[in-house]
Amino acid sequence: MARVEVNTNAPEFALEDLNGKNVSLSDYSGRKNVLVVFNRGFL
């Protein structure tokens, strides 16, 4: 797994939301904070 260094931009990625819609990090470009949560126990 690649590490992201402190004070650098996060790499672009895309995931599906609960409704199957593709959501990417670039969808939130220009916003100050983005919180990403990975729940490995949820299916």
N, CA, C and O atoms as CSV, one atom per row, in Angstrom:
chain,resi,resn,atom,element,x,y,z
A,1,MET,N,N,0.840,-1.164,0.000
A,1,MET,CA,C,0.000,0.000,0.000
A,1,MET,C,C,0.895,1.240,0.000
A,1,MET,O,O,1.842,1.334,0.781
A,2,ALA,N,N,0.586,2.181,-0.876
A,2,ALA,CA,C,1.361,3.413,-0.966
A,2,ALA,C,C,1.008,4.345,0.189
A,2,ALA,O,O,-0.145,4.419,0.613
A,3,ARG,N,N,1.994,5.036,0.677
A,3,ARG,CA,C,1.773,6.005,1.747
A,3,ARG,C,C,1.717,7.405,1.148
A,3,ARG,O,O,2.364,7.691,0.140
A,4,VAL,N,N,0.944,8.263,1.777
A,4,VAL,CA,C,0.858,9.664,1.376
A,4,VAL,C,C,1.636,10.459,2.412
A,4,VAL,O,O,1.360,10.370,3.608
A,5,GLU,N,N,2.604,11.232,1.952
A,5,GLU,CA,C,3.410,12.034,2.857
A,5,GLU,C,C,2.596,13.212,3.400
A,5,GLU,O,O,1.654,13.675,2.756
A,6,VAL,N,N,2.960,13.682,4.564
A,6,VAL,CA,C,2.307,14.830,5.188
A,6,VAL,C,C,2.480,16.055,4.299
A,6,VAL,O,O,3.537,16.254,3.700
A,7,ASN,N,N,1.429,16.877,4.217
A,7,ASN,CA,C,1.420,18.119,3.445
A,7,ASN,C,C,1.525,17.906,1.935
A,7,ASN,O,O,2.042,18.768,1.224
A,8,THR,N,N,1.044,16.774,1.446
A,8,THR,CA,C,0.968,16.538,0.002
A,8,THR,C,C,-0.483,16.247,-0.358
A,8,THR,O,O,-1.285,15.872,0.497
A,9,ASN,N,N,-0.805,16.423,-1.621
A,9,ASN,CA,C,-2.163,16.131,-2.081
A,9,ASN,C,C,-2.408,14.632,-2.098
A,9,ASN,O,O,-1.507,13.844,-2.384
A,10,ALA,N,N,-3.628,14.253,-1.791
A,10,ALA,CA,C,-4.015,12.847,-1.847
A,10,ALA,C,C,-4.097,12.413,-3.309
A,10,ALA,O,O,-4.440,13.227,-4.167
A,11,PRO,N,N,-3.792,11.164,-3.610
A,11,PRO,CA,C,-3.918,10.687,-4.990
A,11,PRO,C,C,-5.389,10.583,-5.396
A,11,PRO,O,O,-6.254,10.365,-4.548
A,12,GLU,N,N,-5.667,10.736,-6.666
A,12,GLU,CA,C,-7.031,10.615,-7.185
A,12,GLU,C,C,-7.511,9.177,-6.998
A,12,GLU,O,O,-6.753,8.233,-7.220
A,13,PHE,N,N,-8.757,9.014,-6.594
A,13,PHE,CA,C,-9.369,7.694,-6.486
A,13,PHE,C,C,-10.874,7.831,-6.616
A,13,PHE,O,O,-11.426,8.920,-6.456
A,14,ALA,N,N,-11.531,6.722,-6.907
A,14,ALA,CA,C,-12.986,6.697,-7.032
A,14,ALA,C,C,-13.508,5.436,-6.356
A,14,ALA,O,O,-12.882,4.377,-6.417
A,15,LEU,N,N,-14.670,5.565,-5.708
A,15,LEU,CA,C,-15.332,4.454,-5.029
A,15,LEU,C,C,-16.828,4.559,-5.265
A,15,LEU,O,O,-17.332,5.617,-5.641
A,16,GLU,N,N,-17.529,3.469,-5.046
A,16,GLU,CA,C,-18.988,3.496,-5.136
A,16,GLU,C,C,-19.575,3.851,-3.784
A,16,GLU,O,O,-19.095,3.388,-2.749
A,17,ASP,N,N,-20.634,4.687,-3.792
A,17,ASP,CA,C,-21.330,4.980,-2.546
A,17,ASP,C,C,-22.348,3.867,-2.276
A,17,ASP,O,O,-22.393,2.881,-3.013
A,18,LEU,N,N,-23.151,4.013,-1.243
A,18,LEU,CA,C,-24.116,2.975,-0.871
A,18,LEU,C,C,-25.159,2.708,-1.946
A,18,LEU,O,O,-25.766,1.637,-1.970
A,19,ASN,N,N,-25.373,3.678,-2.841
A,19,ASN,CA,C,-26.362,3.521,-3.911
A,19,ASN,C,C,-25.743,3.065,-5.223
A,19,ASN,O,O,-26.431,2.987,-6.241
A,20,GLY,N,N,-24.441,2.762,-5.207
A,20,GLY,CA,C,-23.769,2.292,-6.416
A,20,GLY,C,C,-23.280,3.413,-7.324
A,20,GLY,O,O,-22.776,3.150,-8.416
A,21,LYS,N,N,-23.426,4.667,-6.880
A,21,LYS,CA,C,-22.966,5.808,-7.674
A,21,LYS,C,C,-21.463,5.981,-7.478
A,21,LYS,O,O,-20.964,5.932,-6.353
A,22,ASN,N,N,-20.748,6.183,-8.582
A,22,ASN,CA,C,-19.315,6.384,-8.522
A,22,ASN,C,C,-19.021,7.788,-8.007
A,22,ASN,O,O,-19.535,8.770,-8.543
A,23,VAL,N,N,-18.191,7.885,-6.965
A,23,VAL,CA,C,-17.813,9.162,-6.373
A,23,VAL,C,C,-16.292,9.219,-6.355
A,23,VAL,O,O,-15.637,8.285,-5.893
A,24,SER,N,N,-15.725,10.320,-6.860
A,24,SER,CA,C,-14.270,10.438,-6.889
A,24,SER,C,C,-13.807,11.611,-6.040
A,24,SER,O,O,-14.586,12.509,-5.723
A,25,LEU,N,N,-12.547,11.594,-5.681
A,25,LEU,CA,C,-11.982,12.666,-4.876
A,25,LEU,C,C,-12.081,13.988,-5.622
A,25,LEU,O,O,-12.298,15.026,-4.997
A,26,SER,N,N,-11.931,13.978,-6.925
A,26,SER,CA,C,-11.993,15.224,-7.691
A,26,SER,C,C,-13.380,15.862,-7.659
A,26,SER,O,O,-13.512,17.049,-7.956
A,27,ASP,N,N,-14.412,15.102,-7.307
A,27,ASP,CA,C,-15.750,15.672,-7.151
A,27,ASP,C,C,-15.777,16.727,-6.042
A,27,ASP,O,O,-16.671,17.572,-6.013
A,28,TYR,N,N,-14.815,16.681,-5.145
A,28,TYR,CA,C,-14.759,17.586,-4.002
A,28,TYR,C,C,-13.609,18.587,-4.122
A,28,TYR,O,O,-13.209,19.197,-3.130
A,29,SER,N,N,-13.083,18.755,-5.322
A,29,SER,CA,C,-11.992,19.692,-5.564
A,29,SER,C,C,-12.398,21.105,-5.152
A,29,SER,O,O,-13.511,21.546,-5.439
A,30,GLY,N,N,-11.506,21.801,-4.488
A,30,GLY,CA,C,-11.775,23.160,-4.053
A,30,GLY,C,C,-12.351,23.264,-2.655
A,30,GLY,O,O,-12.415,24.357,-2.093
A,31,ARG,N,N,-12.766,22.158,-2.092
A,31,ARG,CA,C,-13.264,22.179,-0.715
A,31,ARG,C,C,-12.083,22.043,0.233
A,31,ARG,O,O,-11.072,21.420,-0.092
A,32,LYS,N,N,-12.230,22.633,1.398
A,32,LYS,CA,C,-11.105,22.653,2.331
A,32,LYS,C,C,-10.813,21.276,2.936
A,32,LYS,O,O,-9.656,20.862,2.998
A,33,ASN,N,N,-11.854,20.564,3.383
A,33,ASN,CA,C,-11.662,19.283,4.057
A,33,ASN,C,C,-12.547,18.208,3.440
A,33,ASN,O,O,-13.705,18.451,3.101
A,34,VAL,N,N,-11.985,17.034,3.304
A,34,VAL,CA,C,-12.736,15.863,2.837
A,34,VAL,C,C,-12.404,14.723,3.789
A,34,VAL,O,O,-11.236,14.437,4.052
A,35,LEU,N,N,-13.447,14.077,4.301
A,35,LEU,CA,C,-13.261,12.941,5.201
A,35,LEU,C,C,-13.669,11.671,4.468
A,35,LEU,O,O,-14.783,11.574,3.953
A,36,VAL,N,N,-12.770,10.704,4.424
A,36,VAL,CA,C,-13.047,9.427,3.768
A,36,VAL,C,C,-13.009,8.340,4.836
A,36,VAL,O,O,-12.044,8.239,5.594
A,37,VAL,N,N,-14.065,7.526,4.894
A,37,VAL,CA,C,-14.151,6.465,5.878
A,37,VAL,C,C,-14.313,5.129,5.143
A,37,VAL,O,O,-15.181,4.986,4.282
A,38,PHE,N,N,-13.487,4.180,5.487
A,38,PHE,CA,C,-13.575,2.844,4.916
A,38,PHE,C,C,-14.064,1.903,6.006
A,38,PHE,O,O,-13.347,1.656,6.975
A,39,ASN,N,N,-15.257,1.383,5.864
A,39,ASN,CA,C,-15.821,0.465,6.835
A,39,ASN,C,C,-15.680,-0.952,6.282
A,39,ASN,O,O,-16.489,-1.377,5.458
A,40,ARG,N,N,-14.700,-1.656,6.711
A,40,ARG,CA,C,-14.409,-2.993,6.164
A,40,ARG,C,C,-15.409,-4.051,6.621
A,40,ARG,O,O,-15.493,-5.117,6.012
A,41,GLY,N,N,-16.160,-3.779,7.669
A,41,GLY,CA,C,-17.096,-4.761,8.181
A,41,GLY,C,C,-18.483,-4.677,7.562
A,41,GLY,O,O,-19.321,-5.542,7.816
A,42,PHE,N,N,-18.742,-3.654,6.757
A,42,PHE,CA,C,-20.060,-3.444,6.169
A,42,PHE,C,C,-20.144,-4.106,4.808
A,42,PHE,O,O,-19.272,-3.902,3.964
A,43,LEU,N,N,-21.169,-4.886,4.587
A,43,LEU,CA,C,-21.356,-5.527,3.269
A,43,LEU,C,C,-22.708,-5.183,2.724
A,43,LEU,O,O,-23.062,-5.621,1.629
